[in-house]
Amino acid sequence: MDIFKRILAVSMVIGAVGGCSDSSPYLLVEGIRDPLVLGSDGLYAQGEREMWGCGDSICLGSQKIVRVRMNGGDPEVLATAAGNGGEIAVAEDGVFWTNSNYDREMDLGMWSLTHVPRNGTESVLWTSTTPLAVVGKSVTVSDESVFWLEQYSPTVLLKMPTTGGEPERLAESDDLSDLVSDNDAIYWSDGAAILMRPHDGGSIVTLNPEASANFLTVSGGALFWLSFNEDYMMVNSMPTSGGETVELARQDTPIPNGGTGRVCVAALAVDGETVYWSRSEDGRSGSGSIHQVSRTGGPATQTVDRLDMGPCSLAIANDSLYWADWDGLKMIPRE
């Protein structure tokens, strides 16, 4: 995915209580690009893109989907696809991702949903001439189904068995985004509310009718998201069953240096008791930082600062915090 698009995206990670050490971040692997997704056997991401050339406003190339072990080392290439990679979702039986490409013979943009087993051959589950959304958590997976967004007008939420088949339309809205799932249900935002549908079927339930949720994340029976106004960025949570929304933290969103820029928030994902997010002051080099707050709320603290840019993906594993930025995959131990 184009990192310039992802710089405005958010990824939240919830981990064990405690900050990070005072040591400098380690560069584990160069050339790793977001999205960065944690799996049970490593971190999944996009490798460096190989460009074949550009012409007539169309650039052709190929994108690698890679797995990186927690201690670094050479990335393992799981698949190479022509076009631009999009979002990634990791399941026990493999990896799913969206991809965009240009078919010169048909003179059409083509979008695909692809699956590769952990030890198998990739297979394209779905192709479309309608754009698949490629930003903002636009694909997620449960034990038996994969869910994704297609950018019709309005945008459509689709469901398909992980083995392939005919897609089922679940919902449509102009502002569908931020698909996440747990063992019980799939959750998403429509720009004005947070909604849920159980995996075993049934009606769509509105969990929060007044939540303008950005970068929705689910962990341990709770939903987490960011919301914004002209003055503040808020970190929020609520139970997956519905109920009261709790504001965990609030930060100013100043215009840096008296200019016309903005604070760019760049990452959000979930596990444990601490919420992490990253931000970059108008995308300026050296202004990137990572912050944290307890899952139950309290004072927000700065975890890492003076990063080249705000990290575009975050993940927690093995008592370390991992992220992807311009240089590649980095990590810092947590205390």
C-alpha positions as CSV (number, residue, x, y, z in Angstrom):
1,M,0.0,0.0,0.0
2,D,1.1,3.5,-0.8
3,I,2.7,4.8,2.5
4,F,1.5,8.3,1.7
5,K,-2.1,7.1,1.9
6,R,-1.4,5.2,5.1
7,I,0.1,8.1,6.9
8,L,-3.4,9.3,7.8
9,A,-4.5,5.8,8.9
10,V,-4.4,4.6,12.4
11,S,-3.4,1.4,14.1
12,M,-3.8,0.8,17.8
13,V,-2.0,-1.8,19.8
14,I,-3.0,-2.8,23.3
15,G,-0.3,-4.7,25.3
16,A,0.9,-5.4,28.7
17,V,1.1,-2.5,31.2
18,G,4.4,-0.7,31.1
19,G,6.4,1.6,29.0
20,C,9.3,1.0,26.7
21,S,12.9,1.1,27.6
22,D,15.1,4.1,27.1
23,S,17.2,2.3,24.5
24,S,17.0,3.4,20.8
25,P,14.9,1.5,18.4
26,Y,16.5,-1.4,16.5
27,L,16.1,-1.7,12.7
28,L,15.4,-5.4,12.2
29,V,14.7,-5.6,8.5
30,E,15.0,-3.0,5.8
31,G,12.3,-2.6,3.1
32,I,9.3,-3.8,5.1
33,R,6.2,-1.7,4.4
34,D,2.9,-1.4,6.2
35,P,0.4,-2.8,6.9
36,L,2.1,-4.8,9.6
37,V,-0.1,-7.6,11.0
38,L,0.8,-9.9,13.9
39,G,0.3,-13.6,13.4
40,S,1.0,-16.6,15.7
41,D,4.2,-17.4,13.9
42,G,5.6,-13.9,13.0
43,L,4.8,-10.5,11.6
44,Y,3.2,-10.2,8.1
45,A,3.7,-7.2,5.9
46,Q,4.6,-6.1,2.4
47,G,8.1,-6.3,1.1
48,E,9.7,-3.8,-1.3
49,R,7.8,-3.2,-4.5
50,E,9.6,-4.0,-7.8
51,M,8.7,-1.4,-10.4
52,W,8.6,-2.3,-14.1
53,G,8.0,1.1,-15.4
54,C,5.4,3.9,-15.7
55,G,3.6,5.3,-18.7
56,D,0.3,7.0,-19.6
57,S,-0.1,7.8,-15.8
58,I,-0.1,4.0,-15.0
59,C,2.8,2.4,-13.1
60,L,3.3,-1.3,-13.3
61,G,5.1,-3.5,-10.8
62,S,4.9,-6.4,-8.4
63,Q,4.4,-6.6,-4.6
64,K,5.7,-9.2,-2.2
65,I,3.8,-10.5,0.8
66,V,6.3,-11.5,3.4
67,R,6.6,-13.0,6.9
68,V,9.3,-11.9,9.4
69,R,10.2,-13.8,12.5
70,M,10.2,-11.8,15.7
71,N,13.9,-11.8,16.1
72,G,14.5,-10.5,12.5
73,G,16.4,-12.2,9.8
74,D,15.6,-12.3,6.1
75,P,11.9,-12.0,5.3
76,E,10.2,-15.1,3.9
77,V,8.4,-14.3,0.7
78,L,5.0,-16.0,0.7
79,A,3.7,-14.6,-2.5
80,T,4.5,-12.1,-5.3
81,A,1.6,-10.5,-7.1
82,A,1.5,-8.0,-10.0
83,G,0.1,-4.7,-9.0
84,N,-0.1,-2.8,-5.8
85,G,-0.7,-4.6,-2.5
86,G,-3.4,-3.4,-0.2
87,E,-4.6,-4.6,3.2
88,I,-3.6,-7.9,4.9
89,A,-5.5,-10.2,7.2
90,V,-3.9,-13.2,8.9
91,A,-5.8,-16.4,9.8
92,E,-4.6,-19.8,11.2
93,D,-4.6,-21.3,7.8
94,G,-3.0,-18.5,5.9
95,V,-2.9,-14.9,4.7
96,F,-5.5,-12.9,2.8
97,W,-4.8,-9.6,1.0
98,T,-6.3,-7.2,-1.5
99,N,-4.4,-6.2,-4.6
100,S,-4.9,-3.8,-7.5
101,N,-3.6,-4.2,-11.0
102,Y,-4.1,-2.9,-14.5
103,D,-5.1,-5.2,-17.3
104,R,-3.7,-3.7,-20.5
105,E,-5.6,-6.1,-22.9
106,M,-8.9,-5.2,-21.3
107,D,-7.9,-1.6,-20.5
108,L,-9.4,-2.0,-17.1
109,G,-8.3,-1.7,-13.5
110,M,-8.6,-5.1,-11.8
111,W,-8.9,-5.7,-8.1
112,S,-8.5,-9.1,-6.4
113,L,-8.8,-10.8,-3.0
114,T,-6.1,-13.4,-2.7
115,H,-5.3,-16.2,-0.2
116,V,-2.0,-18.1,0.4
117,P,-1.9,-21.0,2.9
118,R,1.1,-20.8,5.2
119,N,2.7,-23.7,3.3
120,G,0.9,-23.7,0.0
121,T,0.2,-22.0,-3.3
122,E,-1.6,-18.7,-3.5
123,S,-5.1,-18.6,-5.0
124,V,-7.3,-15.7,-6.1
125,L,-10.6,-15.9,-4.4
126,W,-12.4,-13.0,-6.0
127,T,-11.7,-10.5,-8.8
128,S,-13.6,-7.3,-9.6
129,T,-13.5,-4.3,-11.8
130,T,-15.0,-2.3,-8.9
131,P,-12.2,-1.0,-6.6
132,L,-11.6,-3.0,-3.4
133,A,-10.9,-0.6,-0.6
134,V,-7.2,-0.7,0.2
135,V,-6.9,1.6,3.2
136,G,-8.4,1.6,6.7
137,K,-8.6,-2.1,7.6
138,S,-10.7,-3.0,4.6
139,V,-10.3,-6.8,5.0
140,T,-10.6,-9.1,8.0
141,V,-11.1,-12.8,8.6
142,S,-12.8,-15.1,11.1
143,D,-12.4,-18.9,11.5
144,E,-14.6,-19.7,8.4
145,S,-15.2,-16.4,6.5
146,V,-13.3,-13.5,5.0
147,F,-14.8,-10.0,4.9
148,W,-13.9,-7.1,2.7
149,L,-15.1,-3.8,1.3
150,E,-15.7,-2.9,-2.3
151,Q,-16.0,0.8,-3.2
152,Y,-19.2,0.9,-5.0
153,S,-21.4,4.0,-4.5
154,P,-22.3,3.2,-1.8
155,T,-19.4,1.0,-0.4
156,V,-20.5,-2.6,0.1
157,L,-19.4,-5.0,2.9
158,L,-19.0,-8.6,1.5
159,K,-18.5,-12.0,3.1
160,M,-17.2,-15.2,1.6
161,P,-16.0,-18.6,2.9
162,T,-12.3,-18.7,3.3
163,T,-12.2,-21.5,0.8
164,G,-13.9,-19.3,-1.8
165,G,-17.4,-19.2,-3.3
166,E,-20.1,-16.6,-4.0
167,P,-19.9,-13.4,-1.9
168,E,-22.8,-12.4,0.4
169,R,-23.6,-8.7,0.7
170,L,-24.0,-7.8,4.4
171,A,-24.2,-4.0,4.4
172,E,-23.8,-0.9,2.3
173,S,-23.1,2.7,3.1
174,D,-21.2,5.7,1.7
175,D,-18.7,5.6,4.6
176,L,-18.0,1.9,5.5
177,S,-14.6,1.4,6.9
178,D,-12.5,-0.3,9.7
179,L,-13.5,-3.9,9.5
180,V,-12.5,-6.0,12.6
181,S,-13.6,-9.3,13.9
182,D,-13.3,-11.6,16.9
183,N,-14.6,-15.1,17.6
184,D,-18.2,-13.9,17.9
185,A,-18.8,-11.2,15.3
186,I,-17.6,-8.7,12.8
187,Y,-17.6,-5.0,13.6
188,W,-17.3,-1.9,11.5
189,S,-17.9,1.9,11.2
190,D,-20.2,3.7,8.8
191,G,-18.8,7.1,9.6
192,A,-21.5,7.9,12.2
193,A,-22.0,4.7,14.2
194,I,-20.4,1.4,15.2
195,L,-22.2,-1.7,14.0
196,M,-21.9,-5.4,14.6
197,R,-23.2,-8.6,13.0
198,P,-22.8,-12.1,14.7
199,H,-20.9,-14.7,12.7
200,D,-23.8,-17.1,13.2
201,G,-26.1,-14.8,11.3
202,G,-28.9,-12.5,12.5
203,S,-29.6,-8.8,12.1
204,I,-27.0,-6.0,12.1
205,V,-26.9,-4.4,15.5
206,T,-25.9,-0.7,16.1
207,L,-23.6,-0.8,19.2
208,N,-23.0,3.0,19.3
209,P,-25.2,5.3,17.2
210,E,-23.2,8.4,17.8
211,A,-19.6,7.3,17.4
212,S,-17.5,8.7,14.5
213,A,-15.0,5.9,14.9
214,N,-11.6,5.9,13.2
215,F,-9.3,2.9,13.2
216,L,-11.6,0.6,15.0
217,T,-9.9,-2.3,16.9
218,V,-11.2,-5.2,18.9
219,S,-9.5,-6.9,21.9
220,G,-10.6,-9.0,24.9
221,G,-14.3,-8.2,24.7
222,A,-13.9,-4.5,24.0
223,L,-13.7,-2.1,21.0
224,F,-11.2,0.7,20.8
225,W,-11.1,3.7,18.4
226,L,-10.0,7.2,17.8
227,S,-12.2,10.2,17.3
228,F,-11.3,13.8,16.4
229,N,-12.6,17.3,16.5
230,E,-10.9,20.7,15.8
231,D,-9.0,20.7,19.1
232,Y,-8.6,17.2,20.3
233,M,-7.9,13.6,19.5
234,M,-9.7,11.1,21.8
235,V,-8.9,7.5,22.5
236,N,-12.2,5.6,23.3
237,S,-13.4,2.2,24.2
238,M,-16.7,0.3,24.9
239,P,-17.7,-3.4,25.4
240,T,-18.3,-5.4,22.3
241,S,-21.8,-6.2,23.7
242,G,-22.6,-2.5,23.7
243,G,-22.8,-0.1,26.6
244,E,-21.1,3.1,27.8
245,T,-18.3,4.7,25.8
246,V,-15.3,5.5,27.9
247,E,-12.8,8.2,26.9
248,L,-9.4,6.8,27.8
249,A,-7.2,9.7,26.8
250,R,-7.3,13.1,25.1
251,Q,-4.5,14.9,23.3
252,D,-4.3,18.3,21.6
253,T,-4.2,18.3,17.8
254,P,-2.3,21.6,17.4
255,I,-1.3,23.1,14.1
256,P,2.6,22.9,14.2
257,N,4.7,26.0,14.0
258,G,1.7,28.2,13.6
259,G,1.2,26.9,10.1
260,T,-1.7,25.2,8.3
261,G,-0.7,21.6,8.8
262,R,-2.2,19.0,11.1
263,V,-1.2,16.1,13.4
264,C,-1.1,12.9,11.4
265,V,-2.1,9.8,13.5
266,A,-0.6,6.7,12.0
267,A,-1.3,3.4,13.8
268,L,-3.6,1.3,16.1
269,A,-4.1,-2.5,17.1
270,V,-5.0,-4.4,20.3
271,D,-3.7,-6.9,23.0
272,G,-3.5,-6.7,26.8
273,E,-3.8,-3.7,29.0
274,T,-2.0,-0.7,27.3
275,V,-3.1,1.3,24.3
276,Y,-0.4,2.6,21.9
277,W,-0.8,5.0,19.1
278,S,1.6,7.0,16.9
279,R,1.4,10.5,15.5
280,S,3.5,12.8,13.3
281,E,3.3,16.6,13.3
282,D,2.1,17.3,9.8
283,G,4.3,14.4,8.5
284,R,7.5,16.3,9.1
285,S,10.7,14.3,9.4
286,G,11.8,13.8,13.0
287,S,8.4,14.7,14.4
288,G,7.1,11.1,14.7
289,S,6.3,9.7,18.2
290,I,4.5,6.8,19.9
291,H,2.2,7.3,22.9
292,Q,0.4,5.0,25.4
293,V,-2.3,4.9,28.0
294,S,-3.7,2.2,30.3
295,R,-6.6,0.3,28.9
296,T,-8.7,1.6,31.8
297,G,-7.7,5.2,31.2
298,G,-5.4,7.7,33.0
299,P,-2.6,10.0,31.9
300,A,-1.2,9.4,28.5
301,T,2.6,9.2,28.2
302,Q,5.1,9.4,25.3
303,T,6.8,6.1,24.6
304,V,9.2,6.9,21.8
305,D,9.9,10.3,20.2
306,R,12.1,11.9,17.4
307,L,11.1,9.2,14.9
308,D,11.6,10.1,11.2
309,M,7.9,9.8,10.7
310,G,4.9,8.5,12.6
311,P,4.9,4.7,12.3
312,C,2.2,3.5,10.0
313,S,1.6,0.1,11.7
314,L,2.2,-1.1,15.3
315,A,2.3,-4.6,16.8
316,I,3.2,-6.1,20.2
317,A,4.9,-9.5,20.7
318,N,7.6,-11.0,22.9
319,D,7.6,-8.0,25.3
320,S,8.6,-5.7,22.4
321,L,6.9,-3.0,20.4
322,Y,7.3,-3.3,16.6
323,W,6.5,-0.8,13.9
324,A,7.0,-0.2,10.2
325,D,8.2,3.2,8.9
326,W,10.2,4.6,6.0
327,D,13.3,2.6,6.9
328,G,11.7,-0.8,7.5
329,L,10.7,-3.0,10.4
330,K,11.8,-1.6,13.8
331,M,11.4,-2.7,17.4
332,I,12.1,-1.5,20.9
333,P,11.9,-3.6,24.1
334,R,9.3,-2.7,26.7
335,E,10.1,-2.4,30.4
